[in-house]
Amino acid sequence: MSTNPKITEIEVVPDEARVDARASAAATGLNAGGFKIFNRVLDWITNDRMQLINITDRINEIVRKSGVRDGIVHLQSLHTTTAVFLNEWQDALLQDVKRFLDDVVAQETNWRHNDPQHSDCERKNADSHLRGMMMGQTLSLQVRNSCVLLGTWQSIILAEFDGPRSRSMSVQVSGV
């Protein structure tokens, strides 16, 4: 679990006041200049066909290494059969999430993607693509005080829908 970072408010100023704003920001310890972009690709090896992985600590580690104090962290799965989302990391709820996904997108349905008459896919993973599409492959979150801004019960979760496999996620941190 991560703790809530202290929130810093920054006033947006018109263009002609930017020089004064930079001087004011420097006086209060904020870096109004020096915009940074930091990129990493992270890898995981999953063990199960459907697996949920708490990646919060790893993402916070990347944010800290980026040197960005205030900005945005953008996460992008590099696969169509995975997803990234926010939720509470609690065992019973995680089992409910898996059950919900099984109920909404059943693996055993006669999906055209799994049918050799309609597709060349040998993995028979149409359900995995549909779950990834439903849950989404990207997430953008605020960075405050060199930490991902999350609510009390929020964790960043990587969902594997077609494992076991090797998985990659692009992480971009931008800001000051």
C-alpha positions in Angstrom: 0.0 0.0 0.0 1.2 3.5 -0.7 0.6 6.5 1.4 -1.0 9.6 0.1 1.6 12.2 -0.9 1.3 15.8 0.3 -0.6 17.7 -2.4 1.0 20.9 -3.7 -1.2 23.4 -5.6 0.3 25.2 -8.5 -1.3 28.4 -9.9 -1.5 28.7 -13.7 -0.4 32.1 -14.9 -0.7 33.9 -18.2 2.3 34.0 -20.6 3.4 37.6 -19.7 3.7 36.6 -16.0 5.8 33.5 -16.6 9.1 35.1 -15.6 7.5 36.3 -12.3 6.0 32.8 -11.8 9.4 31.1 -12.2 11.0 33.4 -9.7 8.1 32.7 -7.3 8.2 29.0 -7.9 12.0 28.9 -7.3 11.4 30.7 -4.0 8.8 28.1 -2.9 10.9 25.2 -4.0 8.9 24.3 -7.1 10.8 23.7 -10.4 8.7 25.7 -13.0 11.4 25.0 -15.7 13.3 21.9 -16.5 10.5 19.8 -18.0 11.6 16.1 -18.1 10.4 13.0 -19.9 11.6 9.7 -18.6 10.9 6.4 -20.4 11.2 2.8 -19.3 9.9 -0.6 -20.5 9.2 -3.0 -17.6 8.9 -6.8 -18.1 7.0 -9.5 -16.2 6.8 -13.2 -16.7 3.3 -14.4 -15.7 2.4 -17.9 -14.4 -1.3 -18.3 -15.0 -3.7 -17.8 -17.9 -5.5 -15.1 -15.9 -3.4 -13.4 -13.3 -3.5 -10.1 -11.5 -0.3 -8.4 -10.4 0.1 -5.5 -8.1 2.6 -3.2 -9.8 2.2 -0.1 -7.6 5.6 -0.3 -5.9 7.4 -0.9 -9.2 5.7 2.1 -10.8 6.5 4.3 -7.8 10.1 3.2 -8.0 10.3 4.3 -11.7 8.6 7.6 -10.8 11.2 8.2 -8.0 14.1 7.4 -10.4 12.7 9.7 -13.1 13.5 12.8 -11.1 10.0 14.2 -11.8 8.5 15.8 -8.8 5.1 16.9 -10.2 3.6 15.6 -13.5 2.1 12.6 -15.1 3.0 8.9 -15.3 1.5 7.1 -18.4 1.4 3.3 -18.4 0.8 1.4 -21.7 0.7 -2.3 -22.0 2.4 -3.5 -25.1 0.0 -6.4 -25.5 -3.6 -6.8 -26.6 -4.3 -9.6 -24.1 -3.3 -7.7 -21.0 -4.8 -4.7 -19.2 -3.8 -2.1 -16.6 -6.3 -0.6 -14.1 -6.8 0.8 -10.6 -8.6 -1.1 -7.9 -8.3 -2.3 -4.3 -5.7 -5.0 -3.8 -7.8 -7.3 -1.5 -7.9 -11.1 -1.9 -11.6 -11.5 -2.0 -12.1 -8.7 -4.4 -9.4 -10.0 -6.7 -11.2 -13.3 -6.9 -14.4 -11.4 -7.6 -12.7 -9.5 -10.5 -11.6 -12.8 -12.0 -15.0 -14.3 -11.7 -16.7 -11.2 -13.1 -14.3 -11.4 -16.2 -15.0 -15.1 -16.6 -18.8 -14.4 -16.4 -18.8 -11.5 -18.8 -16.4 -13.0 -21.4 -16.5 -16.8 -21.3 -13.5 -18.6 -22.7 -15.6 -21.5 -24.0 -17.8 -19.4 -26.3 -17.6 -20.1 -30.1 -15.6 -17.0 -30.9 -14.7 -16.6 -34.6 -11.1 -15.7 -33.6 -10.7 -19.2 -32.2 -12.2 -20.9 -35.3 -9.6 -22.1 -37.9 -12.2 -21.4 -40.6 -12.1 -17.7 -39.7 -8.7 -17.1 -38.1 -5.1 -18.2 -38.1 -4.8 -17.8 -34.3 -3.6 -21.0 -32.7 -3.8 -19.8 -29.1 -7.7 -19.7 -29.1 -7.5 -16.6 -27.1 -10.4 -14.4 -28.3 -11.7 -14.1 -24.7 -8.3 -12.7 -23.7 -8.4 -10.0 -26.4 -12.0 -9.1 -25.4 -11.1 -8.8 -21.7 -8.0 -6.7 -22.5 -10.2 -4.4 -24.7 -12.8 -4.2 -22.0 -10.4 -3.3 -19.2 -8.1 -1.1 -21.3 -4.3 -1.1 -22.0 -3.4 2.4 -20.8 -3.6 4.4 -17.6 -2.4 8.0 -16.9 -2.0 9.1 -13.3 -0.8 12.2 -11.5 2.7 12.4 -10.0 2.8 14.5 -6.8 6.0 14.9 -4.7 7.8 12.2 -6.7 5.1 9.6 -6.0 2.0 8.3 -7.9 -1.1 10.0 -6.5 -3.4 7.2 -5.4 -6.4 7.1 -3.1 -6.2 5.2 0.2 -7.3 1.8 -1.3 -6.1 2.2 -4.9 -3.4 0.0 -6.4 -2.1 -0.2 -9.9 -2.9 -3.7 -11.3 -1.5 -5.4 -14.4 -4.0 -8.1 -15.7 -2.8 -11.1 -17.6 -5.5 -12.7 -19.7 -3.5 -15.1 -21.9 -0.6 -16.4 -19.8 1.7 -17.7 -18.9 3.7 -15.3 -21.1 6.4 -12.7 -21.0 4.8 -9.2 -20.8 6.1 -5.7 -21.3 4.7 -2.3 -20.2 6.0 1.1 -21.4 6.1 3.7 -18.6 6.6 7.4 -19.4 7.0 9.9 -16.6 6.8 13.6 -17.6 6.8 16.8 -15.6 9.0 19.0 -13.5 
